[in-house]
């Protein structure tokens, strides 16, 4: 299945419940909870559309890039819990990754790949300082300075800014979009953010950069390392690397971070 883009509905938002012999069975009560990449969870109505088959009643749009979680909890008869993750807005396509790493297409390998691609993308974003997926971010930064540096650029829009728990109006701060620097008042006013640890909370959206070729390749290589090193027609896993080794190797591919405050 191709990459899920931001704004698309989560595909196949359904679950099939079977008893141990493999026969579809209905449950007492089924509750579907969908959690977005920022951790906000919502109960989504679902409908029993056939023996053992439950589907979301209405489409659920993927409003942010990142990992979404659908959790189905059945209580009463045939109680069970089933989960599925969806990776949204990944800058590389799963078909492309399979081809590059010569991994056969199966449901089991795709489930693993979606998770590893999301993890690889997050790693490359962190190491490069670039936002490669459109999503909402919440930063809690220390005050006591002229400007606080947002962790992801390019910034698309500021949703809210609070200082010591008080929401500020838009004339109380100035954003330099290209660097992600958020100034108290204006860059030349001399005003500083109130001193404190994590007391400046900024919720904002990032648009996602066009992905440079070297970062695209870094995501594919990071995915390979995270799944154990598959490469070549035999698709045999190479010797596993430690998390620190993987990060060092990917950092070499990423190069220098964007300059920050």
C-alpha angles and dihedrals in degrees: 000000000000123000115290108239124216107269094030118117115254103263126235093007092180141102135210119212118204134177120236094274088056100253116142110247134182121237134221097247129352123202122188119201120185119198120197125216092268091057098255110143128202132183109237121202114244136191132216100234100172143344105326092344121124125178136182106264093224133021116272111215118217098232096177137038119247136059119335122193126210112194120189115195119187119193131184115019114028093002115197144142123230128179136191130182127212123201110212130194098005110171092223126056121237091230089056092050092049090051094046094049096035094234118159118240114252132141090248096051092044092054089054093044095053090056094045093047090052091049092046091050092050090050093051091046091053095046095045099038089229128125107227097173130054109245147124118270132193116204124185107197134181116256129212096094141085094254138013120217116231112221098229131050149224092049113211100187141340113241099184142342124203129183117196088345095307117119112232127215119238093258090063095070142031126212126210098204100196095056100026092236113153114199127201102242103332135339091254100039096088090225117143133205114256111270117256145108112274090340096135108075118188124184113192144151125243120210098209123244123252098261114251114226094247092053091047089055091044090057091052092047092047089051090052092051093046093054092049103271107296111183136143135033093293090057091214117162116246122223109297120253125215119251090253091051091049092050093049092050093048091046089059090055093046096052124194122000119239109273110264138189 
